[in-house]
Amino acid sequence: MESSSAMVPFPLLTTPIESTYRPCTIPYRFASDSPRKATPAEVAWIDVFRKSIASFRKHAELDDSVSDAQARAAQFSERYGKILDDLQEDPESHGGPPDCVEEENAKSLILFEQVVTLFDNTEDGGKRLENLIRGVFAGNIFDLGAAQAVIFVDNSGADIVLGILPFARELLRRGTQVVLAANDLPSINDVTYSELVEIVSKVKEMKDGREYILGVDAKNLLIVNSGSDLPVIDLSYVSPELAYLSNDADLVVLEGMGRAIETNLYAQFKCDSLKLGMVKHPEVAEFLGGRLYDCVIKYTEVIP
């Protein structure tokens, strides 16, 4: 479901949103910091983007659908590097660095059936869930009794194809309606709405007039444009289509460091929520008191 209307608040946030919701977990900047000088945390993020320039340029140069790919790739590299330099010199100079996207979906789709088969061969439901998301469901802390789940997806490639889609398929198997919410526009390597529609179409199969994902009825799988164009998400601004489809949901899943940890780790919802992410940057690990590449798994149950 595409979006073309003004953004609205996500309806499952605890109200009043103005006093209960702040889409920022980690204080990268304090009131005492100069607005014209980059903080150490901001410099670290600028360095992350700067180190990505070479790989983005290489991928762009290999695009045979563009006649002057090498020239455009070189132009991107120069302009992007200049913007990052400007941001480090003056954080207010551009408002925020631009984003790039690369795809790994084709490689992951080749492995999709094999991965799902491995999960299906685990007969015990609890063990199967533990294999889908390691440790999340150990000890019966979460029984997946949701009637409708909204999942905010993260990266292209293995993340969406071999991680989220098998998880969504398991929810569908259990009778849950699943709404997958993806970005409107590219941001780093996050999967977009249009890309996700294409990916899901490739794992679906028609049988007797109905759509299935490797034997599981997919009639209750919906894909929606979240309205976001960032690697994080501010849930006070989502697409009306997402808000409409989420009204009756009883489970919200946020996946990825940007959405689950950096902006919504402490977000409060009217329904149960599950936040999953891997710590990929030192400043995030330091703030959380953990280690680089630790996994954050936070399940919050709302008691009626």
ABEGO torsion letter per residue (X at the ends): XBBABBBBBBAABBOBAAAABBBBABBABBAABBAABBBAAAAAAAAAAAAAAAAAAAAAAABAABAAAAAAAAAAAAAAAAAAAAAAABAAAAGEBBBBBBBAAAAAAAAAAAAAAAAAABABAAAAAAAABBGAABGGABAGABABBBBBBBBBEAAAAAAAAAAAAAAAAAGBBBBBBBBABBBEABBBAAAAAAAAAAABBBBGGBBBBGGBBAAABBBBBAGBABABBBAABBBAAAAAAAAABABBBBBEAAAAAAAAAABBBABBBBBBBBBABAAAAAAAGBBBGBBBBBBBBBBX
